[in-house]
Amino acid sequence: MRSVYDVILRPIITEQSMEHTDLKKYAFAVAPDANKIEIRKAVEEIFGVKVAKVTTLNMDGKKKRTGRYPEGSRPAWKKAVVRLTDDSKTIEFFEGMA
């Protein structure tokens, strides 16, 4: 059995994701093989909040040029947007970043 820290890899701190913090939506990069149930349990255990909904997206790696011929690509990864319940507290990690 894997740890909850193996499921949630890092938070996604972008301008767009910070606009949704007032709606209690938070974005995380998660393990590619993690499902919604594992993501829900991991967020609830790490941050001590109640999760209402989990939405996942598979982000494709973008093609990048490294010179004339060798074309490389960025790795593909999985993103999860977690929405908390109305009576749940906010995640303090994202406080003050918006």
N, C-alpha and C positions, 0 to 999 in steps of 0.2 A: 504494500500500500504506500502510495506516495504522500508526501507532505503537502500541506496547503500552500506552502511557499514554492512548490514545484508547479502548482496550477497557475497562480498569479505571478507573472514574471516581473512586471513593472507597471506603474501608472502612466497614462498618456496625458501629458500636460501640453496642450495646444490651445490656441486662442479659441477655437471652436468648442473644444471640450470644456473649457472654463466657463463659457457662456451658459452651459447647461447645469452648472452646479447649483443654481438657485432652484432648479426643478428637481433636485436631488438625483441627477444622472451623472454617473462617473464612468470614465473609460479606462480600460486596462488592457495591456498586452498579456495574453494567456498562452498556455501550452497548446500546440496545434491539435493534440488529441484529447483535450479537455472538453467535456460536455457541459450543458447548462446546469445540471444538478451539482456537479463538482465545483463549478464556478460560484454558484450560490452559497454552497456550504463553506467554501474557502473565504469569501468576502465576509460572511457572517461571523466566522471564527476569528479572522484577523482583526477586523475593525469593530466587532461587537454591535452590528446594526441589523435591521430586518430588511431583507431584499424582497421587493415586489415583483420585479421582472428582470430577466436577463436576455439580452439580444446579442447574438454573435455574428461576426463577419469574417470570412476568409479573405485576407488582403493579399493580392498577387504581388510578386516581386517585380519591380520596374526594370526595364532594360536600360543600361547605362553604358556609355562609351568610355573606354579607357585609352583610346588612341584611334588610329585609323581603322585597323581591322579587328583587334580583339574586343569583341562585344561581351560585356559581363552583365550580370543581373543582381539586383538586391534580393535578399532572401524573402520568401513568402512567410507570412505570419498570421496569427489569429488575433482578432480584436473582440473584446466584450464590452458592451455598454450595460451598466447595472443601474437599475432604477430602484430607489429605496421607498419604503412605505411612508405615508404622510406623518405617522406618529413616531417614526424612527429618528434618531439623532443623526447629524451630519458627520461626514468623515473629516476629522481634524487635519489630516494630511493636506487636503486641498484648500483649507482655510487660508486666506490672505494671498492666494496666488491669482485670484481673479481681479 
